[in-house]
Amino acid sequence: MIFTNCNKLEEIRQALNSKFFERENEVEGILVALLSRQHMLMIGPAGTAKSALSSELSKIIEGSAYFQWLLTKFSTPEEVFGPLSLKGLEQGVYQRIITSKMPEANIVFLDEIFKANSAILNSLLTLINERLFYNNGSPVQVPLMSVIGASNEYPEEEEGLDALFDRFLLRFEIDFIADETNFVSMLKAAGQTIQMPFMTMEELLHLQFLTDRVVIPDEVYKALSKIRVELRDEGIRPSDRRFKQSLSVLQAKAMINQRQVVQMDDIAILENVLWEKVEQKDAVSYIIRNHAHDVITQTLYSLQNEANEVFYSILQDQSPETGMEATQKMMALVADLNKLKNQNESRKADIDVLLNKVTSMQHEMLDRILEPCYLDNLKEKRCSTSIFFKM
């Protein structure tokens, strides 16, 4: 049962990644939010598949109650929480009919979440945070698992929406498709006909049960303590509550990767959790990545960045000098990776992944350099140089 459900979870992740290009982080974030019963915020321009991704997930979880709404400054409580009961009003009872509205939903998507006005804000905060809805003054426990919020922009400080912003533990910035190949695939509707897998509510609840029991080792707790100290040194002070809630995110991250123990590299997802203001994101990412990755992983990350820089340098500068220099640098990177692999046999699989990528980049660079136009450029350059020395 455990492995069956985990396999389904992986199938869902792969299917969503195939359907939504360059949304791997957001797909993982939504699945983490569901398993940990936390809330997630996506911030980015219109037309970046925020609502489509959330809506697709609701279809995959069979038997789930889904509520979606676009908020405006004119939105009323009736739209989100349900209309008042006329019969109740006749009897002096102030009660809402919540059928098919947010208080009955398991999964909620609220578009333009920061357009929420004061008329609905207090009830919204209570429902999101405490899973309670006060109907006729009496608290009603709601079946809410996760709220997926979306906005085209961050809230302004003077708007008084700090409390609402804080309710979203996971926060992701989302942008238009960057890679041209992916953009063309999106235009061709590639992946749209894929047969989407599904999961029942019972299976999801079982996965949530298992997620709560994922073990967090002491080294992870110690790393979080060190991260807290380093963030404070930078003037960044996430609340104790946010740190406590982040444990469920780590457990969900491990469960998605079919593990029953949190690993150090799972901490990397907290770069989407532990910042308070936009200007803090880079500092938080740097600190968390330093703790999330061991020495080998950090070395691989550095080598990959260097390989990317070398590869793109030849795309921007077609001169023979740049081509020769880039080729030598890429050869040196391949040699470094082979040396690293020989010295760390236990990490051979991880190193081979990057080694294969860098080798492919090296071959593509050589193909470019051997193109006739490139050789003609090189020949012309040599001729001009010889003429210069003859003079």
C-alpha positions in Angstrom: 0.0 0.0 0.0 2.8 2.4 0.9 4.8 1.9 -2.2 1.7 1.9 -4.4 0.6 5.3 -3.2 4.1 6.7 -3.5 4.4 5.4 -7.0 1.1 7.1 -7.8 2.4 10.3 -6.4 5.5 10.1 -8.6 3.3 9.4 -11.7 1.2 12.5 -10.9 4.3 14.6 -10.6 5.7 13.4 -13.9 2.4 13.8 -15.7 2.0 17.4 -14.4 5.6 18.2 -15.4 4.9 16.8 -18.9 1.8 19.0 -19.2 3.1 22.2 -17.7 6.5 23.3 -19.0 9.1 24.8 -16.6 6.8 24.3 -13.6 8.7 21.6 -11.9 9.3 23.6 -8.7 5.6 24.7 -8.5 4.4 21.1 -9.2 6.6 19.8 -6.3 5.4 22.7 -4.2 1.7 22.0 -4.6 2.3 18.3 -3.9 4.3 19.2 -0.8 1.5 21.6 0.3 -1.1 18.8 0.0 0.9 16.2 1.9 1.8 18.6 4.7 -1.6 20.3 4.7 0.1 23.7 4.3 -0.8 26.6 2.0 1.1 27.7 -1.1 1.4 31.1 -2.9 2.3 31.6 -6.5 3.3 35.1 -7.6 3.8 36.0 -11.2 2.2 37.6 -14.3 -1.1 36.6 -15.7 -1.0 33.7 -18.2 1.6 31.6 -16.5 -0.7 28.6 -15.8 -1.2 29.3 -12.1 -4.9 28.5 -12.1 -4.6 25.8 -14.7 -2.1 23.9 -12.5 -4.2 24.1 -9.4 -7.4 23.1 -11.3 -5.7 20.1 -12.9 -4.6 18.9 -9.5 -8.2 19.0 -8.2 -9.2 16.7 -11.0 -6.5 14.2 -10.2 -7.6 13.9 -6.6 -10.8 12.0 -7.1 -13.5 12.7 -4.6 -12.0 16.0 -3.4 -14.2 19.1 -3.0 -12.6 22.0 -5.0 -13.4 25.7 -4.8 -11.9 28.3 -7.0 -12.6 32.1 -7.1 -11.2 35.2 -8.5 -11.1 37.9 -5.8 -11.5 41.6 -6.5 -11.8 44.6 -4.2 -15.6 44.4 -4.7 -15.8 40.7 -3.8 -18.5 39.9 -1.1 -18.5 37.3 1.7 -21.4 35.7 -0.1 -19.2 34.8 -3.1 -16.7 33.0 -1.0 -18.5 31.7 2.1 -22.1 31.4 0.8 -25.3 33.5 0.9 -27.2 34.2 4.1 -30.1 31.8 4.8 -33.4 33.8 4.3 -35.3 31.3 6.5 -32.7 31.8 9.2 -32.9 35.6 9.0 -36.7 35.3 9.5 -36.0 33.5 12.7 -33.3 35.9 13.8 -30.5 33.5 12.9 -27.5 34.9 11.0 -26.4 31.7 9.1 -24.8 31.2 5.7 -25.5 28.4 3.3 -22.0 27.1 2.7 -22.9 24.4 0.1 -20.3 24.3 -2.7 -18.4 27.3 -1.1 -15.0 27.5 0.5 -16.0 26.2 4.0 -16.9 22.8 2.4 -13.8 22.5 0.2 -10.7 20.3 0.6 -8.6 22.2 -2.0 -9.0 25.9 -2.7 -7.6 28.1 -5.3 -7.9 31.9 -4.8 -6.8 34.0 -7.6 -5.6 37.6 -6.9 -5.6 36.7 -3.2 -4.4 40.1 -2.2 -7.5 41.8 -3.6 -9.3 40.4 -0.6 -11.1 43.3 1.2 -11.8 43.8 4.9 -15.3 42.4 4.5 -14.0 38.9 3.9 -10.4 39.1 5.3 -11.0 38.1 8.9 -13.1 35.1 8.1 -10.6 34.1 5.4 -7.6 34.3 7.9 -9.4 32.2 10.5 -10.5 29.6 7.9 -7.0 29.4 6.4 -5.0 29.3 9.7 -7.3 27.5 12.1 -9.5 25.5 9.7 -12.6 27.1 11.4 -15.5 29.0 10.0 -17.8 30.9 12.3 -21.4 30.4 11.2 -24.0 32.2 13.3 -21.2 32.7 15.9 -20.4 29.1 16.3 -17.1 27.6 15.1 -17.4 24.9 12.4 -14.4 22.7 11.6 -13.8 22.7 7.9 -12.2 19.9 5.8 -9.7 22.3 4.2 -6.3 20.8 3.3 -4.6 23.4 1.3 -5.2 26.9 -0.1 -3.3 27.7 -3.3 -3.2 31.4 -3.6 -2.1 33.4 -6.7 -1.3 37.0 -7.4 0.2 39.1 -10.1 2.2 41.1 -7.6 3.2 41.3 -4.0 1.0 43.2 -1.5 2.1 46.7 -0.6 3.1 47.2 3.1 0.4 49.8 3.7 -2.3 47.5 2.5 -2.4 45.7 5.8 -2.1 42.2 4.3 0.9 41.0 6.2 -1.1 38.5 8.2 -2.6 37.0 5.0 0.8 36.8 3.3 2.2 35.1 6.4 -0.5 32.4 6.2 1.2 31.0 3.0 4.1 28.8 4.2 5.3 28.0 0.7 5.9 30.9 -1.7 7.0 30.6 -5.4 7.7 33.2 -8.0 6.5 32.1 -11.4 7.4 33.5 -14.8 6.8 33.0 -18.5 8.4 30.0 -20.2 12.1 30.8 -20.8 13.4 28.0 -23.0 12.4 28.5 -26.7 12.0 24.7 -27.3 9.6 24.5 -24.4 7.7 27.6 -25.6 7.2 26.0 -29.1 6.1 22.7 -27.4 3.6 24.7 -25.4 2.3 26.3 -28.6 1.9 22.9 -30.1 -0.1 21.8 -27.0 2.5 19.0 -26.4 1.5 17.0 -23.4 -2.1 18.1 -23.4 -3.4 14.7 -24.5 -1.5 12.8 -21.9 -3.6 10.4 -19.8 -3.5 11.9 -16.4 -3.2 9.5 -13.4 -5.5 9.9 -10.4 -5.5 9.3 -6.7 -8.5 8.9 -4.4 -9.1 11.0 -1.3 -8.5 7.8 0.8 -5.1 7.4 -0.8 -4.2 11.0 -0.2 -5.2 10.8 3.4 -3.1 7.7 3.8 -0.1 9.5 2.3 -0.7 12.5 4.7 -0.7 9.9 7.6 2.6 8.5 6.4 4.1 12.0 5.9 3.4 12.8 9.5 5.6 9.8 10.5 8.6 10.6 8.4 11.6 10.7 10.6 13.6 13.9 11.0 17.2 13.2 12.2 19.1 15.3 14.7 21.5 16.6 12.0 18.6 18.3 10.3 17.4 19.9 13.5 20.9 21.2 14.2 21.1 22.6 10.6 17.9 24.5 11.1 19.2 26.0 14.3 22.4 27.1 12.5 20.3 28.5 9.7 18.2 30.5 12.2 21.3 32.1 13.7 22.8 33.0 10.3 19.4 34.5 9.1 19.3 36.6 12.3 22.8 37.8 11.6 21.4 39.1 8.2 18.5 40.8 10.0 16.0 38.1 8.8 13.8 36.7 11.5 11.3 34.1 10.5 8.9 33.3 13.3 9.2 30.2 15.5 5.9 29.1 14.1 7.2 29.3 10.6 10.2 27.2 11.5 7.9 24.7 13.3 5.6 24.4 10.3 8.6 24.0 8.0 9.2 20.5 9.5 6.0 19.2 7.8 7.4 20.6 4.5 10.6 18.6 5.0 8.7 15.5 5.8 6.5 15.9 2.6 9.6 16.5 0.5 11.1 13.2 1.7 7.8 11.4 1.1 7.6 12.7 -2.5 11.1 11.2 -3.0 9.8 7.9 -1.5 11.8 8.1 1.7 10.8 7.7 5.3 13.7 9.8 6.6 14.5 13.5 5.9 17.9 14.1 4.3 20.0 17.2 4.5 19.4 18.1 0.8 15.6 18.3 1.6 16.3 21.5 3.4 16.8 23.2 0.1 13.0 23.6 -0.3 13.0 26.0 2.6 14.4 28.7 0.4 10.7 29.1 -0.5 9.6 29.2 3.1 12.0 31.2 5.4 12.0 34.7 3.9 9.7 37.5 4.9 10.3 40.2 2.3 11.2 39.9 -1.4 14.6 41.6 -0.9 15.6 38.8 1.5 15.1 35.9 -1.0 18.7 35.8 -2.3 20.3 35.9 1.2 17.9 33.2 2.4 18.7 31.0 -0.6 22.4 31.4 -0.2 22.3 30.4 3.5 20.0 27.5 3.1 21.9 26.0 0.1 25.1 26.1 2.1 23.5 23.9 4.7 21.4 21.8 2.4 24.2 20.5 0.3 27.2 18.5 1.3 30.7 19.3 -0.1 30.3 17.0 -3.1 26.9 18.5 -4.0 28.2 22.0 -3.6 31.2 21.1 -5.9 28.9 19.7 -8.5 26.7 22.8 -8.3 29.7 25.0 -8.8 31.0 22.9 -11.7 27.6 23.0 -13.4 27.5 26.8 -13.2 31.0 27.0 -14.6 30.1 24.6 -17.5 26.9 26.7 -18.3 29.0 29.9 -18.4 31.6 28.3 -20.7 28.9 26.9 -23.0 27.0 30.2 -23.3 30.2 32.2 -23.9 30.6 30.5 -27.3 27.0 31.2 -28.2 27.5 34.9 -27.6 31.0 35.2 -29.0 31.8 33.3 -32.2 35.5 34.4 -32.4 38.2 31.6 -32.8 39.9 32.8 -29.6 36.8 32.3 -27.5 36.2 28.9 -29.1 39.6 27.6 -28.3 39.5 29.0 -24.7 36.0 27.5 -24.1 37.1 24.1 -25.5 40.1 24.0 -23.1 38.0 25.0 -20.1 35.3 22.3 -20.9 38.1 19.7 -21.2 39.4 20.8 -17.8 35.8 20.5 -16.3 35.4 17.0 -17.7 38.8 16.0 -16.2 37.8 17.5 -12.8 34.6 15.5 -12.8 36.4 12.3 -13.6 38.9 13.0 -10.8 36.0 13.7 -8.4 34.3 10.4 -9.4 37.5 8.4 -8.8 37.9 9.9 -5.4 34.3 9.5 -4.3 33.1 6.1 -5.5 29.9 6.2 -3.3 28.7 9.3 -5.2 29.4 7.9 -8.7 25.8 8.1 -9.8 25.3 11.7 -8.8 28.6 12.7 -10.5 27.8 10.7 -13.7 24.6 12.7 -14.2 26.6 16.0 -14.4 29.5 14.3 -16.3 27.1 13.2 -19.0 25.6 16.7 -19.3 29.0 18.4 -19.5 30.3 15.8 -22.0 27.2 16.5 -24.2 27.9 20.2 -24.0 31.5 19.6 -24.9 30.5 17.6 -28.0 28.0 20.3 -29.1 30.7 23.0 -28.7 33.1 20.9 -30.9 30.4 20.5 -33.5 29.9 24.3 -33.6 33.6 24.9 -33.9 33.9 22.5 -36.7 31.1 24.1 -38.7 32.4 25.5 -42.1 31.5 29.1 -41.2 33.5 28.9 -38.0 36.5 27.4 -39.8 36.3 30.2 -42.4 36.3 32.7 -39.7 39.4 31.1 -38.1 41.2 30.9 -41.5 40.4 34.6 -42.1 41.7 35.5 -38.7 45.0 33.6 -39.3 45.5 35.3 -42.7 45.0 38.7 -41.3 47.4 38.0 -38.5 50.2 36.8 -40.9 49.7 39.9 -43.0 50.1 42.0 -39.9 53.4 40.4 -39.0 54.7 40.7 -42.6 54.2 44.4 -42.4 
